[in-house]
Amino acid sequence: MSYTPPYTITPKIIDLVATISEAVGGFYAQEELRLHRINRIKTVQGSLAIEGNTLTIDQITAILDGKPVVAPINEVQEVRNAIKAYQLLDELNPNSIDDLLKAHLAMEAGLIDDAGSFRKKGVGVASGEELIHMAPPAERVPYLMRELFEWLNRTEEHSLIKSSIFHYEFEFIHPFSDGNGRTGRLWQTLILSKWRPIFKHLPIENIVYKYRKEYYNAIAVSGGDNGCTPFVEFILGVINETLATEKSNPKATQDKILELLQNNPKITRNELAAMLGLTPDGVKYHLQKLTKEGVIARRGSARSGYWEIIKE
């Protein structure tokens, strides 16, 4: 019988999926390109900091630029490896175990002897000195990972939901001797990036680090009658906050919308979406915001009306 991870789709999960789906369409791709580099640096810093790496944004920037950094050798190696692993996102297949091993090899090269291979010994998930989960025996890891990837290949759940479930199940199995946290977070990003490419450049890990105690607690309290539902709710909340943070300065996108409305007051939402490289829901997000702020107003009917710019 095929394995299906235990979970419940709650109203909170449905609401978060709807909110995230609408918000993620609001990124004006051309304007966001300048943020990709700094967001990648934030991603690497956040993901490694969760597990104790002490390097700063400035130090990671220096490493990315090939400059020398005075820091513990293993922490510098962790940064170099993470940068390489995230650079693989375009070529990795989220449904491939072989590609997962390839990503882990990149993430852990020079740090552990069995990089790119499943563990041969027992391990646990710890938060500081506290053991929060004892992983399954090493001999079961290949079987459990095959089951998990078979589910990932056949599930019809939304990418936001299935990536979150995978993230939890991956951490539960803890398939590697080290680097499970950073590899699991990378793989969720990979799954999401195949749904919306902007996820390659969103520093979700930076917000996870902000709530790292809650992150480990969500892992700890999952696995009961509701399966991984608490973790799914937590990680979707993190994604939602990441989008809200990144959208805190949407001026460039909204200025472009105002320019297009000025040139054609009768332009439709779909036409705006096509011209801006946004989803219709993303355009709706900005139009509602501009309307609420009193910058624009809709006159006439939805079908034959027009947009009026009230203030610039």
C-alpha positions as CSV (number, residue, x, y, z in Angstrom):
1,M,0.0,0.0,0.0
2,S,1.3,3.4,-1.0
3,Y,2.5,5.7,1.9
4,T,0.7,9.0,2.5
5,P,2.0,11.3,5.3
6,P,-0.6,12.0,8.0
7,Y,-1.9,15.5,7.9
8,T,-5.1,17.5,8.1
9,I,-6.0,20.5,5.8
10,T,-7.2,23.1,8.3
11,P,-9.0,26.4,7.6
12,K,-5.8,28.1,8.7
13,I,-3.8,26.2,6.0
14,I,-6.4,27.0,3.3
15,D,-6.4,30.7,4.3
16,L,-2.6,30.9,4.2
17,V,-2.4,29.1,0.9
18,A,-4.9,31.6,-0.6
19,T,-3.1,34.6,0.9
20,I,0.4,33.5,-0.2
21,S,-0.9,32.6,-3.7
22,E,-2.3,36.1,-4.1
23,A,0.7,37.9,-2.7
24,V,3.4,35.9,-4.6
25,G,1.9,37.2,-7.8
26,G,2.6,40.8,-6.8
27,F,6.3,40.7,-7.5
28,Y,7.2,42.7,-10.5
29,A,9.9,40.3,-11.8
30,Q,12.1,42.9,-13.6
31,E,12.2,45.2,-10.6
32,E,13.0,42.4,-8.1
33,L,16.1,41.3,-10.0
34,R,18.3,43.7,-8.1
35,L,17.2,42.1,-4.8
36,H,18.1,38.5,-5.8
37,R,21.8,38.7,-4.7
38,I,21.1,40.2,-1.2
39,N,18.2,37.8,-0.7
40,R,20.4,34.8,-1.6
41,I,22.9,36.0,1.0
42,K,20.1,36.4,3.6
43,T,18.9,32.9,2.7
44,V,22.4,31.3,3.2
45,Q,23.0,33.3,6.4
46,G,19.6,32.4,7.9
47,S,19.7,28.7,7.1
48,L,23.2,28.3,8.5
49,A,22.6,30.5,11.5
50,I,19.7,28.2,12.6
51,E,22.4,25.5,13.1
52,G,25.0,27.7,14.8
53,N,27.0,29.3,12.0
54,T,28.1,32.8,13.2
55,L,29.1,34.5,10.0
56,T,27.5,37.8,9.3
57,I,25.8,39.2,6.1
58,D,29.0,41.2,5.4
59,Q,31.2,38.2,5.8
60,I,29.1,36.0,3.5
61,T,29.0,38.8,0.9
62,A,32.8,38.9,1.1
63,I,33.0,35.1,0.5
64,L,30.6,35.4,-2.4
65,D,32.9,38.0,-3.9
66,G,35.9,35.7,-3.4
67,K,37.5,37.9,-0.7
68,P,39.3,36.5,2.4
69,V,37.4,36.3,5.6
70,V,38.8,35.9,9.2
71,A,36.4,33.2,10.6
72,P,36.4,29.5,11.6
73,I,37.4,27.4,8.6
74,N,34.4,25.0,8.9
75,E,32.0,28.0,9.0
76,V,33.5,29.5,5.9
77,Q,33.3,26.1,4.2
78,E,29.6,25.8,5.2
79,V,28.9,29.2,3.5
80,R,30.8,28.3,0.3
81,N,28.9,25.0,0.1
82,A,25.5,26.5,0.7
83,I,26.1,29.1,-2.0
84,K,27.0,26.3,-4.4
85,A,24.0,24.2,-3.4
86,Y,21.5,27.1,-3.9
87,Q,23.1,27.8,-7.3
88,L,22.0,24.3,-8.3
89,L,18.3,25.1,-8.0
90,D,17.8,25.6,-11.7
91,E,19.1,22.1,-12.6
92,L,17.7,20.0,-9.7
93,N,14.6,17.9,-10.1
94,P,12.6,18.0,-6.8
95,N,11.2,14.5,-7.5
96,S,14.6,12.9,-7.8
97,I,16.4,11.1,-4.9
98,D,19.6,11.2,-6.9
99,D,19.4,15.0,-7.2
100,L,18.7,15.2,-3.4
101,L,22.0,13.3,-2.9
102,K,23.7,15.6,-5.3
103,A,22.4,18.7,-3.4
104,H,23.6,17.2,-0.1
105,L,27.0,16.5,-1.5
106,A,27.3,20.1,-2.5
107,M,26.0,21.3,0.9
108,E,28.4,19.1,2.9
109,A,31.5,18.6,0.8
110,G,34.6,18.8,2.9
111,L,32.6,18.9,6.1
112,I,31.6,15.2,6.6
113,D,33.0,12.0,5.2
114,D,29.6,10.7,3.9
115,A,28.4,13.8,2.1
116,G,26.0,12.8,-0.7
117,S,25.1,9.4,1.0
118,F,22.4,8.4,3.4
119,R,23.5,7.9,7.0
120,K,24.7,4.6,8.4
121,K,24.1,5.4,12.1
122,G,21.4,6.6,14.4
123,V,20.8,10.4,14.7
124,G,18.4,12.8,16.5
125,V,17.0,16.3,16.0
126,A,18.3,18.7,18.7
127,S,17.4,22.2,19.6
128,G,20.5,23.4,21.5
129,E,21.1,20.7,24.1
130,E,17.6,19.4,24.0
131,L,16.8,16.2,21.9
132,I,13.4,16.8,20.3
133,H,13.2,13.8,18.0
134,M,15.0,10.5,17.6
135,A,15.2,9.6,13.9
136,P,14.3,6.2,12.5
137,P,17.0,3.5,12.4
138,A,19.6,4.0,9.6
139,E,18.7,0.7,7.9
140,R,15.2,2.1,7.2
141,V,16.3,5.4,5.7
142,P,16.5,4.3,2.0
143,Y,13.0,2.7,2.2
144,L,11.5,5.7,4.0
145,M,13.0,8.1,1.5
146,R,11.7,6.1,-1.5
147,E,8.2,6.1,0.1
148,L,8.4,9.9,0.6
149,F,9.5,10.6,-3.0
150,E,6.9,8.3,-4.4
151,W,4.3,10.3,-2.5
152,L,5.8,13.6,-3.7
153,N,5.6,12.4,-7.3
154,R,1.9,11.3,-7.1
155,T,0.3,13.8,-4.7
156,E,-2.0,16.5,-6.1
157,E,-1.7,18.8,-3.2
158,H,-0.8,22.4,-3.8
159,S,2.9,23.1,-4.0
160,L,2.8,25.2,-0.8
161,I,1.2,22.2,1.1
162,K,3.2,19.4,-0.4
163,S,6.5,21.2,0.1
164,S,5.8,21.9,3.7
165,I,4.7,18.2,4.3
166,F,7.9,17.1,2.5
167,H,10.0,19.4,4.7
168,Y,8.6,17.9,7.9
169,E,8.8,14.3,6.7
170,F,12.4,14.8,5.6
171,E,13.3,16.2,9.0
172,F,11.5,13.3,10.7
173,I,13.5,10.7,8.7
174,H,16.7,12.8,9.1
175,P,18.3,10.8,6.3
176,F,21.9,12.2,6.6
177,S,24.5,12.2,9.3
178,D,24.6,16.0,9.2
179,G,23.2,18.9,7.1
180,N,19.5,17.7,7.3
181,G,18.1,21.0,8.3
182,R,19.8,23.1,5.6
183,T,19.1,20.4,2.9
184,G,15.5,20.1,3.9
185,R,15.0,23.9,3.7
186,L,16.7,23.9,0.4
187,W,14.4,21.2,-1.0
188,Q,11.3,23.0,0.1
189,T,12.6,26.1,-1.7
190,L,13.3,23.9,-4.8
191,I,9.7,22.5,-4.8
192,L,8.3,26.0,-4.4
193,S,10.5,27.4,-7.2
194,K,9.1,25.0,-9.7
195,W,5.6,26.5,-8.9
196,R,6.8,30.1,-8.8
197,P,10.4,30.9,-9.8
198,I,10.4,33.9,-7.4
199,F,10.9,31.5,-4.5
200,K,14.5,31.0,-5.6
201,H,15.1,34.5,-4.4
202,L,12.9,34.8,-1.3
203,P,14.9,34.6,2.0
204,I,12.4,32.3,3.8
205,E,15.2,30.8,5.8
206,N,15.9,34.3,7.3
207,I,12.4,34.3,8.8
208,V,12.8,30.7,10.0
209,Y,15.9,31.8,11.9
210,K,13.9,34.6,13.5
211,Y,11.5,32.0,14.8
212,R,14.0,29.1,15.2
213,K,12.6,28.1,18.6
214,E,9.1,27.9,17.2
215,Y,10.6,26.0,14.2
216,Y,12.0,23.3,16.4
217,N,8.8,23.3,18.5
218,A,6.6,22.8,15.4
219,I,8.7,19.7,14.5
220,A,8.5,18.5,18.1
221,V,4.7,18.8,18.4
222,S,4.0,17.3,15.0
223,G,3.6,13.6,14.5
224,G,0.6,13.0,16.7
225,D,-3.0,12.5,15.7
226,N,-2.9,15.5,13.4
227,G,0.4,14.3,11.8
228,C,2.5,17.2,10.5
229,T,-0.3,19.7,10.5
230,P,1.2,22.0,13.2
231,F,4.5,22.2,11.2
232,V,2.6,22.9,7.9
233,E,0.7,25.8,9.6
234,F,4.0,27.1,11.0
235,I,6.1,27.0,7.9
236,L,3.2,28.6,5.7
237,G,3.1,31.4,8.3
238,V,6.8,31.9,7.8
239,I,6.4,32.0,4.0
240,N,3.6,34.5,4.4
241,E,5.6,36.7,6.6
242,T,8.6,36.5,4.2
243,L,6.4,37.8,1.4
244,A,4.9,40.5,3.6
245,T,8.4,41.6,4.5
246,E,9.7,41.6,0.9
247,K,6.6,43.5,-0.2
248,S,7.1,46.3,2.4
249,N,8.4,48.6,-0.3
250,P,6.3,47.8,-3.4
251,K,6.7,51.4,-4.8
252,A,8.4,50.5,-8.1
253,T,5.6,48.1,-9.1
254,Q,2.9,50.5,-8.1
255,D,4.5,53.4,-9.9
256,K,4.5,51.3,-13.0
257,I,0.8,50.5,-12.5
258,L,0.0,54.2,-12.1
259,E,1.9,55.0,-15.3
260,L,-0.1,52.3,-17.3
261,L,-3.4,53.5,-15.8
262,Q,-2.5,57.1,-16.8
263,N,-1.9,56.0,-20.4
264,N,-5.0,53.8,-20.6
265,P,-7.6,54.3,-17.8
266,K,-9.7,51.4,-19.2
267,I,-6.9,48.8,-19.1
268,T,-8.0,45.5,-17.7
269,R,-6.4,43.6,-14.8
270,N,-5.4,40.8,-17.2
271,E,-3.7,43.3,-19.5
272,L,-1.8,44.9,-16.6
273,A,-0.7,41.4,-15.5
274,A,0.6,40.6,-19.0
275,M,2.5,43.9,-19.3
276,L,4.0,43.8,-15.8
277,G,4.9,40.1,-15.7
278,L,2.6,39.6,-12.7
279,T,-0.3,37.2,-12.0
280,P,-3.9,38.7,-12.1
281,D,-4.1,38.2,-8.4
282,G,-0.8,40.0,-8.0
283,V,-2.2,43.0,-9.9
284,K,-5.4,42.8,-7.8
285,Y,-3.3,43.0,-4.6
286,H,-1.7,46.3,-5.8
287,L,-4.9,47.8,-7.2
288,Q,-6.7,47.1,-3.9
289,K,-3.8,48.7,-1.9
290,L,-3.7,51.8,-4.1
291,T,-7.5,52.1,-3.9
292,K,-7.5,51.7,-0.1
293,E,-4.8,54.4,0.1
294,G,-6.9,56.8,-1.9
295,V,-4.5,57.0,-4.8
296,I,-6.9,55.6,-7.4
297,A,-10.6,54.9,-7.7
298,R,-12.7,52.7,-10.0
299,R,-15.4,54.6,-11.8
300,G,-18.4,52.9,-13.6
301,S,-19.0,49.2,-13.9
302,A,-16.5,46.4,-13.6
303,R,-16.9,45.7,-17.3
304,S,-17.0,49.1,-18.9
305,G,-15.7,51.4,-16.2
306,Y,-12.3,53.1,-15.9
307,W,-9.6,53.9,-13.4
308,E,-9.2,57.5,-12.1
309,I,-5.9,58.6,-10.6
310,I,-6.8,60.8,-7.6
311,K,-3.4,61.7,-6.4
312,E,0.2,60.9,-7.4
